[in-house]
Amino acid sequence: MITVNIRKQGGAAVITIPSDVLKILNLDVGSTLSLDITSKGFMARPLPPENRKRYSLAELLQGTTPEARRNWQEEQPGLEKANR
């Protein structure tokens, strides 16, 4: 049996999963778990990773106008004019 402690981080309660357990379960930081909750406790099960579509820059900018892109760039603090 593995024992872990619950701690507070920001507004959340967090448990730490030991790295050995992550390796056994083939999980990593960022993995998604499903929690089955009962009156006696909970069971955490890994979910398969989502295959999210990755968009190219051309796809992201499709339908925008050059003027809209310029306006967006002008509204971004910290963007240097050399990068525009």
C-alpha positions as semicolon CSV with decimal commas, in nm:
position;residue;x (nm);y (nm);z (nm)
1;M;0,000;0,000;0,000
2;I;0,118;0,352;-0,083
3;T;0,033;0,638;0,152
4;V;0,012;0,998;0,033
5;N;-0,082;1,323;0,205
6;I;-0,332;1,584;0,092
7;R;-0,193;1,937;0,081
8;K;-0,330;2,273;-0,022
9;Q;-0,201;2,447;-0,334
10;G;-0,381;2,767;-0,421
11;G;-0,751;2,690;-0,396
12;A;-0,709;2,317;-0,464
13;A;-0,637;2,009;-0,255
14;V;-0,349;1,815;-0,409
15;I;-0,203;1,467;-0,364
16;T;0,139;1,372;-0,493
17;I;0,170;1,051;-0,692
18;P;0,517;0,901;-0,647
19;S;0,727;0,881;-0,964
20;D;0,756;0,501;-0,931
21;V;0,375;0,474;-0,947
22;L;0,363;0,701;-1,251
23;K;0,617;0,479;-1,427
24;I;0,424;0,159;-1,344
25;L;0,102;0,314;-1,480
26;N;0,280;0,470;-1,780
27;L;0,160;0,817;-1,675
28;D;0,327;1,154;-1,671
29;V;0,257;1,505;-1,548
30;G;-0,037;1,630;-1,753
31;S;-0,201;1,288;-1,788
32;T;-0,578;1,288;-1,738
33;L;-0,741;1,067;-1,476
34;S;-1,104;0,969;-1,425
35;L;-1,218;0,962;-1,060
36;D;-1,486;0,713;-0,952
37;I;-1,615;0,839;-0,617
38;T;-1,800;0,627;-0,361
39;S;-1,884;0,665;0,007
40;K;-1,572;0,459;0,089
41;G;-1,322;0,652;-0,121
42;F;-1,224;0,701;-0,481
43;M;-1,054;0,513;-0,763
44;A;-0,838;0,704;-1,012
45;R;-0,807;0,556;-1,361
46;P;-0,601;0,687;-1,651
47;L;-0,787;0,810;-1,956
48;P;-0,638;0,773;-2,302
49;P;-0,479;1,095;-2,430
50;E;-0,697;1,313;-2,649
51;N;-0,592;1,337;-3,010
52;R;-0,650;1,708;-3,051
53;K;-0,612;1,857;-3,396
54;R;-0,309;2,077;-3,436
55;Y;-0,371;2,380;-3,654
56;S;-0,117;2,543;-3,882
57;L;-0,068;2,918;-3,867
58;A;-0,241;2,951;-4,205
59;E;-0,545;2,764;-4,070
60;L;-0,557;2,982;-3,759
61;L;-0,541;3,302;-3,965
62;Q;-0,789;3,184;-4,229
63;G;-1,072;3,435;-4,263
64;T;-0,885;3,721;-4,098
65;T;-0,788;4,036;-4,281
66;P;-0,445;4,197;-4,280
67;E;-0,601;4,497;-4,105
68;A;-0,744;4,279;-3,826
69;R;-0,403;4,116;-3,777
70;R;-0,233;4,458;-3,756
71;N;-0,493;4,577;-3,504
72;W;-0,438;4,265;-3,292
73;Q;-0,060;4,315;-3,297
74;E;-0,096;4,679;-3,192
75;E;-0,309;4,574;-2,892
76;Q;-0,049;4,326;-2,760
77;P;0,169;4,472;-2,486
78;G;0,531;4,369;-2,500
79;L;0,539;4,287;-2,871
80;E;0,836;4,468;-3,014
81;K;0,794;4,647;-3,346
82;A;1,091;4,449;-3,479
83;N;0,886;4,129;-3,442
84;R;0,598;4,267;-3,648
